[in-house]
Amino acid sequence: MADGSERTLRALGRVSANFAALEVSTSLMIWALIGDEDEVGQIVTAKLSYRQLLDILAGLTHYRCGDSREIHAELMAFIKTADAAQQKRNIVLHSAYTAPNEGEEEMGRLKMRLDRKRGLAKDVFFDEATSEVEAAADQVRDAANEAFRLMDRLEEVSNVLKIRLTDPPARGTDE
């Protein structure tokens, strides 16, 4: 397999692993904002989509942190970053990838989209998928790391937050 193909596949793995860190860190904030019983938080978050997790995080942060404009601004910035990272993750993970042609190193990426007004967009094909997927992995990693920073900030301003982690999840990764 060509180097570009292996780089693309590694980057796809990074997107997936980094998004798992983002999702877990978002859930951890929700558990902490709910209260002392982590199992209650786990029950609440277990079946939620990531978009629903962000909505609940926003609601609980407003409830627990009161009128702190600074925290609300940080929360909204995080939600914007996390939502964009999720959208990028969905694009790259739900695309089809083609093996490179002989003499080429880059895999191709095909993403079909359906627009309610225009119908099917079949011709969305990118010849050089590797750099796009690597950028997506970095974007999701940065969002995961921002989630951990927000978790620390929420803990600073709210006496309710008592995250009891003996083994915190891995932060977003470059490898």
N, CA, C and O of each residue as an XYZ file, in Angstrom:
700
protein
N       0.849     -1.175      0.000
C       0.000      0.000      0.000
C       0.892      1.235      0.000
O       1.910      1.271      0.691
N       0.516      2.222     -0.758
C       1.322      3.438     -0.884
C       1.348      4.214      0.425
O       0.447      4.095      1.255
N       2.401      5.010      0.593
C       2.544      5.812      1.812
C       1.347      6.722      2.051
O       0.884      6.863      3.183
N       0.842      7.344      0.975
C      -0.313      8.227      1.110
C      -1.535      7.491      1.624
O      -2.304      8.036      2.416
N      -1.720      6.246      1.175
C      -2.855      5.448      1.642
C      -2.728      5.150      3.128
O      -3.697      5.272      3.877
N      -1.541      4.761      3.547
C      -1.336      4.473      4.972
C      -1.507      5.727      5.813
O      -2.068      5.669      6.907
N      -1.032      6.856      5.315
C      -1.220      8.121      6.041
C      -2.705      8.447      6.163
O      -3.162      8.891      7.216
N      -3.451      8.227      5.092
C      -4.890      8.502      5.125
C      -5.578      7.602      6.139
O      -6.393      8.068      6.936
N      -5.255      6.321      6.114
C      -5.891      5.382      7.042
C      -5.519      5.697      8.491
O      -6.367      5.609      9.379
N      -4.269      6.061      8.736
C      -3.864      6.461     10.099
C      -4.624      7.712     10.531
O      -5.080      7.811     11.670
N      -4.752      8.658      9.612
C      -5.475      9.893      9.937
C      -6.948      9.607     10.225
O      -7.534     10.231     11.109
N      -7.553      8.670      9.489
C      -8.943      8.284      9.780
C      -9.055      7.702     11.185
O     -10.019      7.980     11.898
N      -8.078      6.901     11.583
C      -8.056      6.366     12.946
C      -7.923      7.475     13.976
O      -8.558      7.427     15.029
N      -7.093      8.481     13.677
C      -6.940      9.618     14.596
C      -8.237     10.401     14.725
O      -8.593     10.835     15.821
N      -8.950     10.585     13.610
C     -10.242     11.281     13.670
C     -11.160     10.548     14.632
O     -11.786     11.165     15.493
N     -11.239      9.242     14.488
C     -12.120      8.428     15.327
C     -11.708      8.472     16.797
O     -12.548      8.685     17.671
N     -10.424      8.272     17.072
C      -9.939      8.273     18.459
C     -10.090      9.648     19.097
O     -10.485      9.754     20.258
N      -9.781     10.693     18.352
C      -9.900     12.042     18.903
C     -11.354     12.415     19.157
O     -11.658     13.114     20.124
N     -12.259     11.948     18.288
C     -13.668     12.243     18.531
C     -14.170     11.494     19.763
O     -14.998     12.019     20.508
N     -13.684     10.288     19.984
C     -14.061      9.556     21.201
C     -13.624     10.337     22.440
O     -14.368     10.405     23.418
N     -12.426     10.927     22.411
C     -11.963     11.744     23.540
C     -12.843     12.976     23.709
O     -13.153     13.367     24.835
N     -13.248     13.591     22.602
C     -14.132     14.760     22.659
C     -15.482     14.380     23.254
O     -16.014     15.093     24.105
N     -16.025     13.273     22.811
C     -17.333     12.822     23.291
C     -17.292     12.470     24.781
O     -18.195     12.837     25.533
N     -16.251     11.764     25.201
C     -16.132     11.383     26.612
C     -15.939     12.613     27.487
O     -16.544     12.709     28.555
N     -15.111     13.548     27.059
C     -14.882     14.736     27.885
C     -16.154     15.571     28.005
O     -16.415     16.155     29.057
N     -16.939     15.629     26.944
C     -18.215     16.345     27.010
C     -19.161     15.635     27.979
O     -19.831     16.283     28.782
N     -19.213     14.318     27.905
C     -20.050     13.554     28.836
C     -19.592     13.745     30.279
O     -20.418     13.878     31.181
N     -18.276     13.758     30.499
C     -17.755     13.952     31.859
C     -18.197     15.284     32.446
O     -18.536     15.366     33.626
N     -18.195     16.326     31.624
C     -18.659     17.624     32.120
C     -20.128     17.548     32.516
O     -20.531     18.104     33.538
N     -20.917     16.868     31.715
C     -22.342     16.726     32.028
C     -22.524     15.951     33.323
O     -23.315     16.349     34.178
N     -21.796     14.844     33.476
C     -21.917     14.050     34.705
C     -21.611     14.919     35.916
O     -22.331     14.885     36.914
N     -20.544     15.694     35.820
C     -20.139     16.532     36.944
C     -21.173     17.614     37.222
O     -21.449     17.926     38.380
N     -21.743     18.185     36.175
C     -22.745     19.233     36.366
C     -24.046     18.679     36.936
O     -24.773     19.397     37.622
N     -24.347     17.418     36.662
C     -25.559     16.804     37.207
C     -25.446     16.641     38.711
O     -26.413     16.875     39.436
N     -24.270     16.242     39.187
C     -24.105     16.088     40.631
C     -23.102     15.020     40.994
O     -22.245     14.650     40.192
N     -23.221     14.527     42.223
C     -22.228     13.621     42.785
C     -22.308     12.184     42.276
O     -21.335     11.440     42.398
N     -23.424     11.784     41.716
C     -23.584     10.394     41.297
C     -23.277     10.244     39.810
O     -24.114     10.543     38.957
N     -22.075      9.781     39.514
C     -21.669      9.615     38.116
C     -22.608      8.694     37.350
O     -22.847      8.905     36.161
N     -23.142      7.678     38.016
C     -24.023      6.740     37.320
C     -25.267      7.432     36.785
O     -25.770      7.061     35.724
N     -25.771      8.430     37.500
C     -26.926      9.179     36.995
C     -26.531      9.891     35.701
O     -27.274      9.864     34.720
N     -25.366     10.524     35.703
C     -24.876     11.178     34.494
C     -24.686     10.198     33.358
O     -25.003     10.503     32.208
N     -24.170      9.026     33.674
C     -23.958      8.008     32.646
C     -25.283      7.544     32.051
O     -25.385      7.323     30.845
N     -26.293      7.399     32.901
C     -27.616      7.003     32.419
C     -28.169      8.073     31.482
O     -28.735      7.760     30.435
N     -28.001      9.331     31.866
C     -28.523     10.440     31.060
C     -27.821     10.525     29.709
O     -28.474     10.759     28.691
N     -26.509     10.340     29.682
C     -25.747     10.585     28.451
C     -25.537      9.358     27.569
O     -25.106      9.502     26.425
N     -25.823      8.178     28.058
C     -25.447      6.941     27.362
C     -25.954      6.851     25.925
O     -25.215      6.395     25.051
N     -27.151      7.257     25.661
C     -27.744      7.055     24.335
C     -27.914      8.346     23.536
O     -28.592      8.358     22.508
N     -27.305      9.424     24.003
C     -27.505     10.704     23.334
C     -26.545     10.886     22.164
O     -25.406     10.420     22.192
N     -27.031     11.571     21.141
C     -26.146     11.960     20.044
C     -25.211     13.053     20.556
O     -25.455     13.642     21.609
N     -24.151     13.317     19.816
C     -23.218     14.343     20.278
C     -23.886     15.715     20.307
O     -23.633     16.508     21.213
N     -24.720     15.993     19.339
C     -25.441     17.277     19.324
C     -26.312     17.416     20.583
O     -26.385     18.495     21.169
N     -26.963     16.336     20.990
C     -27.775     16.368     22.211
C     -26.900     16.569     23.444
O     -27.298     17.266     24.378
N     -25.710     15.962     23.458
C     -24.783     16.182     24.578
C     -24.432     17.660     24.694
O     -24.401     18.209     25.795
N     -24.167     18.302     23.561
C     -23.829     19.728     23.588
C     -24.997     20.565     24.102
O     -24.795     21.521     24.850
N     -26.214     20.210     23.703
C     -27.391     20.942     24.188
C     -27.543     20.802     25.701
O     -27.810     21.784     26.394
N     -27.374     19.589     26.209
C     -27.492     19.369     27.652
C     -26.361     20.066     28.395
O     -26.589     20.652     29.453
N     -25.150     20.013     27.860
C     -24.026     20.715     28.478
C     -24.322     22.207     28.578
O     -24.060     22.820     29.613
N     -24.858     22.789     27.530
C     -25.185     24.221     27.551
C     -26.236     24.518     28.620
O     -26.084     25.457     29.401
N     -27.288     23.726     28.651
C     -28.349     23.963     29.631
C     -27.868     23.825     31.061
O     -28.184     24.664     31.905
N     -27.107     22.777     31.343
C     -26.607     22.566     32.706
C     -25.587     23.621     33.111
O     -25.551     24.040     34.268
N     -24.755     24.053     32.162
C     -23.774     25.093     32.484
C     -24.484     26.388     32.830
O     -24.114     27.055     33.796
N     -25.489     26.751     32.066
C     -26.264     27.955     32.390
C     -26.897     27.822     33.773
O     -26.903     28.773     34.554
N     -27.422     26.656     34.065
C     -28.079     26.427     35.349
C     -27.087     26.468     36.510
O     -27.350     27.117     37.522
N     -25.961     25.790     36.375
C     -25.006     25.667     37.479
C     -24.088     26.872     37.641
O     -23.664     27.177     38.756
N     -23.779     27.550     36.563
C     -22.793     28.639     36.634
C     -23.430     30.017     36.650
O     -22.730     31.029     36.614
N     -24.732     30.059     36.703
C     -25.417     31.334     36.867
C     -25.162     32.309     35.736
O     -25.207     31.951     34.559
N     -24.896     33.539     36.115
C     -24.799     34.628     35.150
C     -23.380     34.936     34.696
O     -23.124     36.036     34.205
N     -22.472     34.019     34.842
C     -21.082     34.262     34.464
C     -20.960     34.411     32.946
O     -20.956     33.423     32.212
N     -20.860     35.659     32.491
C     -20.746     35.911     31.048
C     -19.478     35.292     30.474
O     -19.463     34.811     29.341
N     -18.421     35.312     31.270
C     -17.148     34.756     30.806
C     -17.288     33.256     30.526
O     -16.849     32.766     29.486
N     -17.900     32.541     31.461
C     -18.092     31.095     31.269
C     -19.021     30.829     30.096
O     -18.772     29.929     29.293
N     -20.087     31.606     29.996
C     -21.018     31.399     28.887
C     -20.335     31.649     27.542
O     -20.597     30.938     26.572
N     -19.468     32.650     27.482
C     -18.727     32.920     26.242
C     -17.784     31.762     25.921
O     -17.683     31.342     24.768
N     -17.094     31.245     26.940
C     -16.196     30.102     26.728
C     -16.989     28.872     26.295
O     -16.558     28.126     25.416
N     -18.146     28.666     26.916
C     -19.002     27.533     26.567
C     -19.453     27.628     25.113
O     -19.376     26.649     24.371
N     -19.923     28.802     24.708
C     -20.417     28.954     23.343
C     -19.287     28.789     22.323
O     -19.497     28.231     21.246
N     -18.097     29.273     22.661
C     -16.942     29.083     21.771
C     -16.622     27.591     21.648
O     -16.346     27.097     20.555
N     -16.661     26.884     22.776
C     -16.408     25.442     22.741
C     -17.466     24.728     21.902
O     -17.131     23.880     21.075
N     -18.730     25.061     22.106
C     -19.807     24.396     21.362
C     -19.642     24.625     19.862
O     -19.848     23.707     19.067
N     -19.275     25.837     19.474
C     -19.048     26.133     18.054
C     -17.898     25.279     17.511
O     -18.003     24.703     16.428
N     -16.802     25.203     18.269
C     -15.645     24.399     17.863
C     -16.006     22.919     17.796
O     -15.668     22.234     16.831
N     -16.696     22.431     18.828
C     -17.055     21.012     18.897
C     -18.034     20.633     17.793
O     -17.923     19.559     17.203
N     -18.987     21.506     17.516
C     -19.964     21.227     16.464
C     -19.278     21.163     15.095
O     -19.581     20.285     14.287
N     -18.357     22.092     14.841
C     -17.615     22.077     13.573
C     -16.755     20.817     13.465
O     -16.650     20.222     12.392
N     -16.144     20.416     14.576
C     -15.321     19.201     14.578
C     -16.179     17.974     14.293
O     -15.764     17.078     13.558
N     -17.371     17.935     14.873
C     -18.258     16.800     14.619
C     -18.681     16.754     13.148
O     -18.718     15.684     12.542
N     -18.994     17.902     12.589
C     -19.391     17.931     11.180
C     -18.263     17.445     10.278
O     -18.493     16.676      9.345
N     -17.042     17.898     10.561
C     -15.887     17.469      9.768
C     -15.653     15.971      9.943
O     -15.370     15.265      8.975
N     -15.771     15.489     11.179
C     -15.628     14.054     11.456
C     -16.638     13.257     10.646
O     -16.289     12.248     10.034
N     -17.884     13.705     10.642
C     -18.921     12.988      9.903
C     -18.616     12.945      8.410
O     -18.829     11.924      7.758
N     -18.120     14.048      7.875
C     -17.796     14.087      6.450
C     -16.713     13.069      6.115
O     -16.867     12.280      5.183
N     -15.615     13.085      6.875
C     -14.501     12.198      6.500
C     -14.765     10.738      6.856
O     -14.334      9.847      6.124
N     -15.462     10.471      7.959
C     -15.699      9.075      8.322
C     -16.823      8.437      7.520
O     -16.876      7.213      7.398
N     -17.718      9.244      6.975
C     -18.827      8.693      6.196
C     -18.593      8.840      4.695
O     -19.533      8.766      3.903
N     -17.356      9.044      4.316
C     -16.974      9.081      2.907
C     -16.462      7.709      2.499
O     -16.114      6.882      3.342
N     -16.421      7.483      1.204
C     -15.806      6.273      0.657
C     -14.420      6.659      0.148
O     -14.237      7.735     -0.422
N     -13.463      5.786      0.355
C     -12.087      6.057     -0.054
C     -11.670      5.050     -1.109
O     -11.966      3.860     -1.005
N     -10.985      5.541     -2.116
C     -10.542      4.689     -3.211
C      -9.041      4.469     -3.118
O      -8.294      5.353     -2.698
N      -8.619      3.299     -3.510
C      -7.184      3.009     -3.551
C      -6.546      3.885     -4.621
O      -7.179      4.211     -5.625
N      -5.312      4.257     -4.405
C      -4.657      5.099     -5.408
C      -4.444      4.333     -6.712
O      -4.260      3.116     -6.711
N      -4.472      5.060     -7.810
C      -4.142      4.460     -9.106
C      -2.652      4.159     -9.132
O      -1.881      4.719     -8.352
N      -2.261      3.285    -10.022
C      -0.840      2.939    -10.116
C      -0.018      4.201    -10.369
O      -0.347      5.017    -11.230
N       1.040      4.337     -9.608
C       1.909      5.496     -9.733
C       1.484      6.678     -8.874
O       2.207      7.670     -8.787
N       0.318      6.585     -8.237
C      -0.160      7.656     -7.363
C      -0.040      7.216     -5.916
O      -0.095      6.024     -5.614
N       0.123      8.172     -5.032
C       0.199      7.847     -3.607
C      -1.071      8.204     -2.858
O      -1.366      7.603     -1.825
N      -1.820      9.160     -3.353
C      -2.990      9.649     -2.625
C      -4.222      8.789     -2.887
O      -4.479      8.368     -4.014
N      -4.970      8.542     -1.828
C      -6.272      7.910     -1.973
C      -7.254      8.986     -2.424
O      -7.040     10.175     -2.186
N      -8.318      8.565     -3.069
C      -9.385      9.487     -3.414
C     -10.500      9.373     -2.388
O     -10.623      8.357     -1.702
N     -11.308     10.415     -2.285
C     -12.424     10.401     -1.349
C     -13.686     10.770     -2.107
O     -13.703     11.726     -2.882
N     -14.736     10.005     -1.876
C     -16.019     10.252     -2.517
C     -17.059     10.460     -1.435
O     -17.208      9.637     -0.532
N     -17.770     11.554     -1.531
C     -18.848     11.835     -0.583
C     -20.063     12.238     -1.395
O     -20.049     13.249     -2.097
N     -21.100     11.449     -1.294
C     -22.346     11.791     -1.967
C     -23.241     12.517     -0.975
O     -23.371     12.122      0.184
N     -23.846     13.576     -1.456
C     -24.733     14.356     -0.599
C     -26.107     14.436     -1.240
O     -26.247     14.417     -2.463
N     -27.092     14.524     -0.406
C     -28.450     14.694     -0.887
C     -28.964     16.025     -0.372
O     -28.982     16.278      0.833
N     -29.374     16.854     -1.285
C     -29.942     18.148     -0.936
C     -31.428     18.085     -1.251
O     -31.810     17.670     -2.345
N     -32.254     18.482     -0.331
C     -33.703     18.384     -0.530
C     -34.177     19.189     -1.735
O     -35.136     18.803     -2.402
N     -33.517     20.290     -2.010
C     -33.947     21.144     -3.118
C     -33.314     20.748     -4.447
O     -33.954     20.849     -5.494
N     -32.060     20.298     -4.414
C     -31.319     20.040     -5.650
C     -31.152     18.565     -5.977
O     -30.759     18.226     -7.093
N     -31.437     17.696     -5.044
C     -31.266     16.274     -5.306
C     -29.873     15.793     -4.952
O     -29.197     16.381     -4.107
N     -29.452     14.730     -5.596
C     -28.195     14.064     -5.277
C     -27.012     14.762     -5.941
O     -27.026     15.030     -7.142
N     -26.002     15.046     -5.149
C     -24.738     15.574     -5.674
C     -23.776     14.403     -5.750
O     -23.202     14.006     -4.736
N     -23.590     13.842     -6.949
C     -22.797     12.624     -7.114
C     -21.320     12.899     -7.340
O     -20.478     12.034     -7.096
N     -21.014     14.068     -7.792
C     -19.671     14.321     -8.292
C     -18.766     14.995     -7.271
O     -17.865     15.747     -7.642
N     -18.994     14.737     -6.012
C     -18.151     15.330     -4.987
C     -16.982     14.378     -4.753
O     -17.068     13.468     -3.929
N     -15.899     14.592     -5.477
C     -14.747     13.703     -5.411
C     -13.489     14.533     -5.223
O     -13.287     15.538     -5.905
N     -12.659     14.111     -4.309
C     -11.414     14.819     -4.040
C     -10.265     13.864     -4.310
O     -10.220     12.768     -3.750
N      -9.343     14.270     -5.157
C      -8.224     13.403     -5.516
C      -7.218     13.234     -4.395
O      -6.579     12.186     -4.299
N      -7.062     14.223     -3.555
C      -6.047     14.159     -2.510
C      -6.714     14.197     -1.141
O      -6.908     15.263     -0.556
N      -7.057     13.031     -0.650
C      -7.800     12.923      0.605
C      -6.909     13.024      1.831
O      -7.379     13.430      2.894
N      -5.645     12.669      1.713
C      -4.781     12.548      2.885
C      -4.699     13.835      3.688
O      -4.921     13.823      4.899
N      -4.388     14.935      3.039
C      -4.231     16.191      3.783
C      -5.552     16.639      4.393
O      -5.565     17.212      5.483
N      -6.663     16.387      3.706
C      -7.975     16.747      4.247
C      -8.293     15.938      5.509
O      -8.786     16.488      6.494
N      -8.014     14.649      5.478
C      -8.298     13.795      6.633
C      -7.357     14.131      7.787
O      -7.777     14.139      8.944
N      -6.089     14.408      7.483
C      -5.154     14.813      8.541
C      -5.599     16.117      9.191
O      -5.504     16.267     10.410
N      -6.084     17.058      8.389
C      -6.589     18.319      8.941
C      -7.813     18.070      9.821
O      -7.970     18.711     10.860
N      -8.674     17.149      9.414
C      -9.846     16.809     10.229
C      -9.417     16.197     11.555
O      -9.992     16.511     12.596
N      -8.410     15.326     11.526
C      -7.911     14.711     12.766
C      -7.378     15.781     13.707
O      -7.615     15.724     14.913
N      -6.661     16.755     13.161
C      -6.138     17.850     13.987
C      -7.270     18.712     14.541
O      -7.223     19.133     15.697
N      -8.282     18.974     13.722
C      -9.415     19.789     14.160
C     -10.157     19.109     15.310
O     -10.512     19.765     16.289
N     -10.391     17.814     15.201
C     -11.092     17.087     16.261
C     -10.216     17.001     17.509
O     -10.722     17.120     18.624
N      -8.900     16.794     17.334
C      -7.969     16.781     18.477
C      -8.023     18.113     19.219
O      -8.095     18.141     20.448
N      -7.988     19.214     18.475
C      -8.024     20.535     19.102
C      -9.330     20.750     19.863
O      -9.328     21.347     20.939
N     -10.440     20.270     19.315
C     -11.727     20.385     20.008
C     -11.725     19.557     21.287
O     -12.244     20.001     22.311
N     -11.145     18.357     21.239
C     -11.065     17.518     22.445
C     -10.229     18.203     23.515
O     -10.598     18.197     24.689
N      -9.114     18.789     23.124
C      -8.277     19.489     24.095
C      -8.978     20.725     24.646
O      -8.807     21.068     25.816
N      -9.768     21.398     23.804
C     -10.550     22.536     24.287
C     -11.600     22.076     25.298
O     -11.896     22.793     26.254
N     -12.161     20.891     25.093
C     -13.128     20.350     26.055
C     -12.478     20.159     27.418
O     -13.084     20.468     28.444
N     -11.258     19.656     27.438
C     -10.569     19.473     28.715
C     -10.270     20.812     29.382
O     -10.343     20.927     30.606
N      -9.931     21.830     28.580
C      -9.708     23.172     29.155
C     -11.005     23.723     29.740
O     -11.003     24.305     30.825
N     -12.114     23.538     29.020
C     -13.400     24.010     29.525
C     -13.774     23.264     30.798
O     -14.316     23.861     31.728
N     -13.495     21.977     30.848
C     -13.778     21.196     32.053
C     -13.042     21.796     33.250
O     -13.613     21.933     34.333
N     -11.782     22.149     33.050
C     -11.006     22.775     34.127
C     -11.617     24.110     34.540
O     -11.701     24.411     35.730
N     -12.044     24.912     33.563
C     -12.653     26.218     33.867
C     -13.967     26.045     34.623
O     -14.226     26.771     35.583
N     -14.787     25.106     34.209
C     -16.055     24.879     34.901
C     -15.808     24.456     36.338
O     -16.534     24.856     37.249
N     -14.788     23.653     36.530
C     -14.455     23.207     37.881
C     -14.021     24.390     38.746
O     -14.340     24.436     39.935
N     -13.301     25.342     38.163
C     -12.855     26.529     38.896
C     -14.022     27.379     39.379
O     -13.993     27.892     40.498
N     -15.049     27.535     38.547
C     -16.117     28.485     38.859
C     -17.331     27.872     39.524
O     -18.186     28.604     40.025
N     -17.433     26.582     39.545
C     -18.617     25.958     40.118
C     -18.232     25.049     41.270
O     -17.401     24.154     41.119
N     -18.840     25.286     42.414
C     -18.558     24.421     43.560
C     -19.270     23.081     43.433
O     -19.058     22.191     44.257
N     -20.100     22.925     42.431
C     -20.823     21.677     42.224
C     -19.927     20.639     41.552
O     -20.081     19.438     41.774
N     -18.993     21.111     40.731
C     -18.190     20.176     39.954
C     -17.180     19.464     40.823
O     -16.320     20.088     41.445
N     -17.296     18.158     40.857
C     -16.345     17.329     41.589
C     -16.045     16.124     40.719
O     -16.513     15.018     40.991
N     -15.278     16.336     39.693
C     -14.967     15.238     38.790
C     -13.959     14.336     39.474
O     -12.836     14.745     39.770
N     -14.370     13.119     39.717
C     -13.541     12.173     40.448
C     -12.990     11.147     39.477
O     -13.527     10.047     39.346
N     -11.945     11.504     38.818
C     -11.361     10.601     37.839
C     -10.072     10.026     38.391
O      -9.136     10.763     38.702
N     -10.026      8.725     38.510
C      -8.766      8.110     38.910
C      -7.897      7.884     37.685
O      -6.671      7.845     37.790
N      -8.515      7.737     36.536
C      -7.786      7.497     35.304
C      -8.459      8.290     34.189
O      -9.277      7.739     33.453
N      -8.126      9.587     34.049
C      -8.822     10.399     33.057
C      -8.600      9.866     31.645
O      -7.570      9.253     31.367
N      -9.561     10.097     30.754
C      -9.413      9.622     29.385
C      -8.273     10.351     28.687
O      -7.891     11.457     29.071
N      -7.749      9.720     27.671
C      -6.657     10.328     26.910
C      -7.156     11.564     26.185
O      -8.267     11.588     25.655
N      -6.331     12.574     26.171
C      -6.667     13.768     25.402
C      -6.474     13.448     23.931
O      -5.942     12.397     23.576
N      -6.912     14.365     23.079
C      -6.735     14.165     21.647
C      -5.276     13.883     21.331
O      -4.378     14.355     22.028
N      -5.047     13.118     20.284
C      -3.694     12.654     19.994
C      -3.260     12.991     18.576
O      -4.083     13.138     17.673
N      -1.969     13.107     18.405
C      -1.381     13.312     17.084
C      -1.006     11.993     16.435
O      -0.776     11.949     15.226
N      -0.940     10.932     17.196
C      -0.477      9.631     16.682
C      -1.637      8.717     16.410
O      -1.441      7.583     15.975
